[in-house]
Amino acid sequence: MSQKLIGIDLGGTTIKFGILTLEGEVQEKWAIETNILEDGKHIVPDIVASLKHRLELYGLSKDDFVGIGMGSPGAVDREKKTVTGAFNLNWKDTQEVGSIIEQELGIPFAIDNDANVAALGERWVGAGDNNPDVIFVTLGTGVGGGIVADGNLIHGVAGAGGEIGHMIVEPENGFACTCGSYGCLETVASATGVVKVARLLAETYEGDSAIKAAIDNGEAVTSKDVFVAAEAGDSFADSVVEKVSFYLGLATANMANILNPDSIVIGGGVSAAGEFLRSRIEKFFLKFTFPQVKISTKIKIAELGNDAGIIGAASLASQIESK
Amino acid sequence: MSQKLIGIDLGGTTIKFGILTLEGEVQEKWAIETNILEDGKHIVPDIVASLKHRLELYGLSKDDFVGIGMGSPGAVDREKKTVTGAFNLNWKDTQEVGSIIEQELGIPFAIDNDANVAALGERWVGAGDNNPDVIFVTLGTGVGGGIVADGNLIHGVAGAGGEIGHMIVEPENGFACTCGSYGCLETVASATGVVKVARLLAETYEGDSAIKAAIDNGEAVTSKDVFVAAEAGDSFADSVVEKVSFYLGLATANMANILNPDSIVIGGGVSAAGEFLRSRIEKFFLKFTFPQVKISTKIKIAELGNDAGIIGAASLASQIESK
């Protein structure tokens, strides 16, 4: 009888692996470096070799597993189990992934994009409490996410579902986004977006602030610097956090107003600001939601941290069984 | 073998009934007046009597049907098949609906709220082309709708899913909404919302306009008057349509940016403005969506008109089979 799951979190620097129980408990985990040389042609063979080595090491065979799940950057074709345009892996053209791993390991394989997979992880054993309706928002270099509605990950007609970073929160005077639009959430709530908001507000702020001084002096300022200063009482930095929270409150409220999830879970590097950020977002969230949503949808900070990828990937593998 | 579906569209003025094939073709339809006297206590017995009478008339028995579906105003409990707080039916307290109809007719029964049911109808045989990802927006006295994502109607944790009218499109200087928030889509895109936008713009518009003159004279102006004048070349009325379309373009774009449906279908009384309104909404929709969504999600006008309710209700009944 099949008893375990394998989750793989494929990133541009490392590939993380986990062996998990069907309940989502991590039993073993390891990582290897991602070798992106020669158009990333070593990546899939390296994954196969590492899996074979570890299964032998642990005395496990293909019959011990329900499936292998993987989260990948780039555009994922879930049916063909291929990845296209994953630039941080040097995979410009379409790369066969699932067919090779299934053939070499003999275990069923499922793949989805990394933000969707992280959403599955947080929903399964993280802040989402395994509820059928959970939205995950990741605030990092960009803003991404995944939407689980009525128990299903929402992909949409062209696979662009869950692109929370491209919700428009500043329709008339927004910053330009890499997508071609103006005023996307990503332009004001990613790590670089927070700094953009700080630069804009610095133009008109009058008063003492180490952060404003650093910006005006042309020093490198990070989103973390802004949050740390705001928590320490810098009122300029606080006004930046207030504005970023306004945008996040508006975007999360609009998602909740139409989808009414049990929770919206905030993850990614910027979410390290924790309760300080969560409570600020919630203030605006409560301003912009209607009564039934206010009392039923919660704003939470992600719980899984570094393991979200392998846990979510294992969750994807667990769904193979039910098909 | 079960071959047909019954759809019931329960409204405050009439109750519409339809007998449909499993493919969604209306074979018979009829309507009765809604008797809301005595706390609406006659409504369910009237439905039962009308169904029994018609089935006898057509020589049909319970074995000819897969199920009965119903769309209802108010707060619907889909599990208990009850309705609470449907004020236009005089149902203030919880009303048993499904248990009585199932007992009297011996046919499985399913119920959902009227906006969700209309969404199912448009998705099934209307503008939605039976695609698994379709959003329906109804612009009438209020703004409502339903979201079908990955084949499922999205209800959310407290049943508030699909409340598209309460998306915030004017976060800082919006009109007050009946829900308690400010700047909801409903306050600017419902029939009365369009007139509110006209009144606001009339304050600063300089130039000749019969619509502006009517507003300034305190005459009754409807959203239809505004659209008719705009199409006839009244530039004040045109500026109102432009502003309303901006809000609808923003709201539909933000839904598409996160859910990437095949289409967003616009229905309800205000949508009678047809292609004139659709193309205006699309202009802003294309401004506010990111590239993958621009080329994959379409803005459409609803096709089913008056029959949407019975067709959607029959669609709900058709899903009983698959359980």
Chai-1 contact restraints between the chains, C-beta under 6 A:
chainA,res_idxA,chainB,res_idxB,connection_type,confidence,min_distance_angstrom,max_distance_angstrom,comment,restraint_id
A,D133,B,G156,contact,1.0,0.0,6.0,A-B,restraint_1
A,D133,B,V157,contact,1.0,0.0,6.0,A-B,restraint_2
A,A149,B,A149,contact,1.0,0.0,6.0,A-B,restraint_3
A,A149,B,I154,contact,1.0,0.0,6.0,A-B,restraint_4
A,D150,B,N152,contact,1.0,0.0,6.0,A-B,restraint_5
A,D150,B,I154,contact,1.0,0.0,6.0,A-B,restraint_6
A,N152,B,D150,contact,1.0,0.0,6.0,A-B,restraint_7
A,I154,B,A149,contact,1.0,0.0,6.0,A-B,restraint_8
A,I154,B,D150,contact,1.0,0.0,6.0,A-B,restraint_9
A,I154,B,L259,contact,1.0,0.0,6.0,A-B,restraint_10
A,G156,B,D133,contact,1.0,0.0,6.0,A-B,restraint_11
A,G156,B,L259,contact,1.0,0.0,6.0,A-B,restraint_12
A,G156,B,N260,contact,1.0,0.0,6.0,A-B,restraint_13
A,V157,B,D133,contact,1.0,0.0,6.0,A-B,restraint_14
A,V157,B,N260,contact,1.0,0.0,6.0,A-B,restraint_15
A,V157,B,D262,contact,1.0,0.0,6.0,A-B,restraint_16
A,V157,B,S296,contact,1.0,0.0,6.0,A-B,restraint_17
A,A158,B,N260,contact,1.0,0.0,6.0,A-B,restraint_18
A,A158,B,Q292,contact,1.0,0.0,6.0,A-B,restraint_19
A,A158,B,S296,contact,1.0,0.0,6.0,A-B,restraint_20
A,A160,B,N260,contact,1.0,0.0,6.0,A-B,restraint_21
A,A160,B,Q292,contact,1.0,0.0,6.0,A-B,restraint_22
A,A160,B,V293,contact,1.0,0.0,6.0,A-B,restraint_23
A,G161,B,L259,contact,1.0,0.0,6.0,A-B,restraint_24
A,G161,B,N260,contact,1.0,0.0,6.0,A-B,restraint_25
A,E163,B,N257,contact,1.0,0.0,6.0,A-B,restraint_26
A,I164,B,I258,contact,1.0,0.0,6.0,A-B,restraint_27
A,H166,B,N257,contact,1.0,0.0,6.0,A-B,restraint_28
A,H166,B,F290,contact,1.0,0.0,6.0,A-B,restraint_29
A,M167,B,N254,contact,1.0,0.0,6.0,A-B,restraint_30
A,M167,B,N257,contact,1.0,0.0,6.0,A-B,restraint_31
A,I168,B,F288,contact,1.0,0.0,6.0,A-B,restraint_32
A,P171,B,L250,contact,1.0,0.0,6.0,A-B,restraint_33
A,C179,B,F290,contact,1.0,0.0,6.0,A-B,restraint_34
A,S181,B,F290,contact,1.0,0.0,6.0,A-B,restraint_35
A,L250,B,P171,contact,1.0,0.0,6.0,A-B,restraint_36
A,N254,B,M167,contact,1.0,0.0,6.0,A-B,restraint_37
A,N254,B,N254,contact,1.0,0.0,6.0,A-B,restraint_38
A,N257,B,E163,contact,1.0,0.0,6.0,A-B,restraint_39
A,N257,B,H166,contact,1.0,0.0,6.0,A-B,restraint_40
A,N257,B,M167,contact,1.0,0.0,6.0,A-B,restraint_41
A,I258,B,I164,contact,1.0,0.0,6.0,A-B,restraint_42
A,L259,B,I154,contact,1.0,0.0,6.0,A-B,restraint_43
A,L259,B,G156,contact,1.0,0.0,6.0,A-B,restraint_44
A,L259,B,G161,contact,1.0,0.0,6.0,A-B,restraint_45
A,N260,B,G156,contact,1.0,0.0,6.0,A-B,restraint_46
A,N260,B,V157,contact,1.0,0.0,6.0,A-B,restraint_47
A,N260,B,A158,contact,1.0,0.0,6.0,A-B,restraint_48
A,N260,B,A160,contact,1.0,0.0,6.0,A-B,restraint_49
A,N260,B,G161,contact,1.0,0.0,6.0,A-B,restraint_50
A,D262,B,V157,contact,1.0,0.0,6.0,A-B,restraint_51
A,F288,B,I168,contact,1.0,0.0,6.0,A-B,restraint_52
A,F290,B,H166,contact,1.0,0.0,6.0,A-B,restraint_53
A,F290,B,C179,contact,1.0,0.0,6.0,A-B,restraint_54
A,F290,B,S181,contact,1.0,0.0,6.0,A-B,restraint_55
A,Q292,B,A158,contact,1.0,0.0,6.0,A-B,restraint_56
A,Q292,B,A160,contact,1.0,0.0,6.0,A-B,restraint_57
A,V293,B,A160,contact,1.0,0.0,6.0,A-B,restraint_58
A,S296,B,V157,contact,1.0,0.0,6.0,A-B,restraint_59
A,S296,B,A158,contact,1.0,0.0,6.0,A-B,restraint_60
